[in-house]
Amino acid sequence: MTQDICYLSASDMAGEIRAGRLSAREVMQAHLARIDSINPKVNAIVTLHAEQALAAAAAADEKQARGEALGPLHGLPVAHKDLMLTKGMRTTFGSKVHENLVPTSSALVVERQQQAGAISIGKTNTPEFGAGSQTFNAVFGATRNPWDLSKTCGGSSGGSAVALATGMVPLADGTDMGGSLRCPANFCNVVGLRPSVGRVPQVPTTDGWETLSVSGPMARNVTDLALYLSVMAGPDARDPLAIAEDGARFRAPLDRDFKGARIAWSPNMGGLPVDRRVVNIIDAQRKVFEDLGCVVEEACPDFRDAHDIFMALRAYAFESGLGTVMDRHPGVLKDTVVWNIMEGRKLTASQLARANKLRTALFQRMHRFMQTYDFIVLPVNQVPPFPVEQQYITEIDGVKMESYIEWMRSCYLVTVTTHPALSLPCGFTDDGLPVGMQIVGRHQGEFALLQIAHALEEKMGVSGRRPML
């Protein structure tokens, strides 16, 4: 009975509560039981507010009994990445520096979920300050992949992806700088969306002009992902980059005819080293696009300079956001975070100016490319999930990686274009590890991206498979 409730889609779960066939209390009790059973094996939820969540579920039922207006996420348990500020709920950022921090206010993305009726159940694990695509830290340890407990779940929104895949929550949020919503979704057979910059306002923030990191949704299917985005998205005057469009548009039907849609197909991104298993699984789904009536062509944008752009702007962001933290707490931050901060301190004004000029040229090339193509299909990760003890990939297909993040080029090259990108499950390796495809849409084209992902999901039938823990 618990699994029957916990593996309902978020949309169906909300509908059952609204219709009175399930109560918010029953839903919350089922999820807490599931967490109690499963979380010790995977270590995805690192802070749990069970009593507060049960009280909030009771209040949600009472609100419904009084006939009050209900939000689109009424009664649904949600978990927040441990980078999100949550009022009254510990927020560690995966760091010993903030091990006992209890914020006095919440991030806007958390407030919007709660205002929509969602009930915050706890926090999900992340690497220290979200740095790196492998979820482990000195506070809580590592989060394990539910498809193979010896493997990593990816990162940095790894705890969220695992909580979703195992039925511990129906929805979970995350952030993405170099792939942190896409990578763990890919490794755990769930769906993750990196929205356009400004689609989900960043409030609070110390740098309102930072354009690499975004917040966004993760879910077990595309319909739920769209519902979740509809709550997160929408303008806010405190974010100078916020997109003015109302988030409610993402609750419109996703059905669409894709006959004639043009797809740029590049499972190796024009020459990146990619594990052959990943390429083969993505290529096997090409026929699904053709069956939808799409025109599929081998093509890839010119990502020239994207690596250098990302490395410079990431280093700047780390020094800007964490430089004083490192200075105040010497010897506490992990080596890779320190390295990124120190790289930021080496930057010159001319290097930053060059990065921004090159990024402008990249965006213009991308714009021209997307005049020809509606979507681009790429790998999410260049490798399948790897051992949980391994902090990062050092070599792919004989090519050595120069840093702890270079194995994520397939994601961060897309990041710097500012185009929305979605990770969609598309198959499994022979040893049962999930592999997804990365679909990139036009600038600020999230709705069309959700539409094609929805159409593909129905045809491929991979989303929704459950790990057998």
CORDA-V77020 format. One record per residue. RES is the residue in one small letter. SS is DSSP state (2 for helix, 1 for strand, 0 for the rest). Layout:
res-><RES & RES>
ss-><SS & SS>
This chain:
res-><m & t & q & d & i & c & y & l & s & a & s & d & m & a & g & e & i & r & a & g & r & l & s & a & r & e & v & m & q & a & h & l & a & r & i & d & s & i & n & p & k & v & n & a & i & v & t & l & h & a & e & q & a & l & a & a & a & a & a & a & d & e & k & q & a & r & g & e & a & l & g & p & l & h & g & l & p & v & a & h & k & d & l & m & l & t & k & g & m & r & t & t & f & g & s & k & v & h & e & n & l & v & p & t & s & s & a & l & v & v & e & r & q & q & q & a & g & a & i & s & i & g & k & t & n & t & p & e & f & g & a & g & s & q & t & f & n & a & v & f & g & a & t & r & n & p & w & d & l & s & k & t & c & g & g & s & s & g & g & s & a & v & a & l & a & t & g & m & v & p & l & a & d & g & t & d & m & g & g & s & l & r & c & p & a & n & f & c & n & v & v & g & l & r & p & s & v & g & r & v & p & q & v & p & t & t & d & g & w & e & t & l & s & v & s & g & p & m & a & r & n & v & t & d & l & a & l & y & l & s & v & m & a & g & p & d & a & r & d & p & l & a & i & a & e & d & g & a & r & f & r & a & p & l & d & r & d & f & k & g & a & r & i & a & w & s & p & n & m & g & g & l & p & v & d & r & r & v & v & n & i & i & d & a & q & r & k & v & f & e & d & l & g & c & v & v & e & e & a & c & p & d & f & r & d & a & h & d & i & f & m & a & l & r & a & y & a & f & e & s & g & l & g & t & v & m & d & r & h & p & g & v & l & k & d & t & v & v & w & n & i & m & e & g & r & k & l & t & a & s & q & l & a & r & a & n & k & l & r & t & a & l & f & q & r & m & h & r & f & m & q & t & y & d & f & i & v & l & p & v & n & q & v & p & p & f & p & v & e & q & q & y & i & t & e & i & d & g & v & k & m & e & s & y & i & e & w & m & r & s & c & y & l & v & t & v & t & t & h & p & a & l & s & l & p & c & g & f & t & d & d & g & l & p & v & g & m & q & i & v & g & r & h & q & g & e & f & a & l & l & q & i & a & h & a & l & e & e & k & m & g & v & s & g & r & r & p & m & l>
ss-><0 & 2 & 2 & 2 & 2 & 2 & 0 & 0 & 0 & 2 & 2 & 2 & 2 & 2 & 2 & 2 & 2 & 2 & 2 & 0 & 0 & 0 & 0 & 2 & 2 & 2 & 2 & 2 & 2 & 2 & 2 & 2 & 2 & 2 & 2 & 2 & 2 & 2 & 2 & 2 & 2 & 2 & 0 & 0 & 1 & 1 & 1 & 1 & 0 & 2 & 2 & 2 & 2 & 2 & 2 & 2 & 2 & 2 & 2 & 2 & 2 & 2 & 2 & 2 & 2 & 0 & 0 & 0 & 0 & 0 & 0 & 0 & 0 & 0 & 0 & 0 & 1 & 1 & 1 & 1 & 1 & 0 & 0 & 0 & 0 & 1 & 0 & 0 & 1 & 1 & 0 & 0 & 0 & 0 & 0 & 2 & 2 & 2 & 0 & 0 & 0 & 1 & 0 & 0 & 0 & 0 & 0 & 2 & 2 & 2 & 2 & 2 & 2 & 2 & 2 & 0 & 0 & 0 & 1 & 1 & 1 & 1 & 1 & 1 & 0 & 0 & 0 & 2 & 2 & 2 & 0 & 0 & 0 & 0 & 0 & 1 & 1 & 0 & 0 & 0 & 1 & 1 & 0 & 1 & 1 & 0 & 0 & 1 & 1 & 1 & 1 & 1 & 0 & 0 & 0 & 0 & 0 & 2 & 2 & 2 & 2 & 2 & 2 & 2 & 2 & 0 & 0 & 0 & 0 & 0 & 1 & 1 & 1 & 1 & 1 & 1 & 0 & 0 & 0 & 0 & 0 & 2 & 2 & 2 & 2 & 2 & 2 & 2 & 0 & 0 & 1 & 1 & 1 & 1 & 0 & 0 & 0 & 0 & 0 & 1 & 0 & 0 & 0 & 0 & 0 & 0 & 0 & 0 & 0 & 0 & 0 & 0 & 0 & 1 & 1 & 1 & 1 & 1 & 1 & 0 & 0 & 2 & 2 & 2 & 2 & 2 & 2 & 2 & 2 & 2 & 2 & 2 & 0 & 1 & 0 & 0 & 0 & 0 & 0 & 0 & 0 & 0 & 0 & 0 & 0 & 0 & 2 & 2 & 2 & 2 & 2 & 0 & 0 & 0 & 0 & 0 & 0 & 0 & 0 & 0 & 0 & 1 & 1 & 1 & 1 & 0 & 0 & 0 & 0 & 0 & 0 & 0 & 0 & 0 & 0 & 2 & 2 & 2 & 2 & 2 & 2 & 2 & 2 & 0 & 0 & 2 & 2 & 2 & 2 & 2 & 2 & 0 & 0 & 0 & 1 & 1 & 1 & 1 & 0 & 0 & 0 & 0 & 0 & 0 & 0 & 2 & 2 & 2 & 2 & 2 & 2 & 2 & 2 & 2 & 2 & 2 & 2 & 2 & 2 & 2 & 2 & 2 & 2 & 2 & 2 & 2 & 2 & 2 & 0 & 0 & 0 & 0 & 0 & 0 & 2 & 2 & 2 & 2 & 2 & 2 & 2 & 2 & 2 & 2 & 2 & 2 & 0 & 0 & 2 & 2 & 2 & 2 & 2 & 2 & 2 & 2 & 2 & 2 & 2 & 2 & 2 & 2 & 2 & 2 & 2 & 2 & 2 & 2 & 2 & 2 & 2 & 2 & 0 & 0 & 1 & 1 & 1 & 1 & 1 & 0 & 0 & 0 & 0 & 0 & 0 & 0 & 1 & 0 & 0 & 0 & 0 & 0 & 0 & 0 & 1 & 1 & 0 & 0 & 1 & 1 & 0 & 0 & 0 & 0 & 0 & 2 & 2 & 2 & 2 & 2 & 2 & 2 & 2 & 2 & 2 & 0 & 0 & 0 & 0 & 0 & 1 & 1 & 1 & 1 & 1 & 1 & 1 & 1 & 0 & 0 & 0 & 0 & 0 & 1 & 1 & 1 & 1 & 1 & 1 & 1 & 0 & 0 & 0 & 0 & 0 & 2 & 2 & 2 & 2 & 2 & 2 & 2 & 2 & 2 & 2 & 2 & 2 & 2 & 2 & 2 & 0 & 0 & 0 & 0 & 0 & 0 & 0 & 0 & 0>
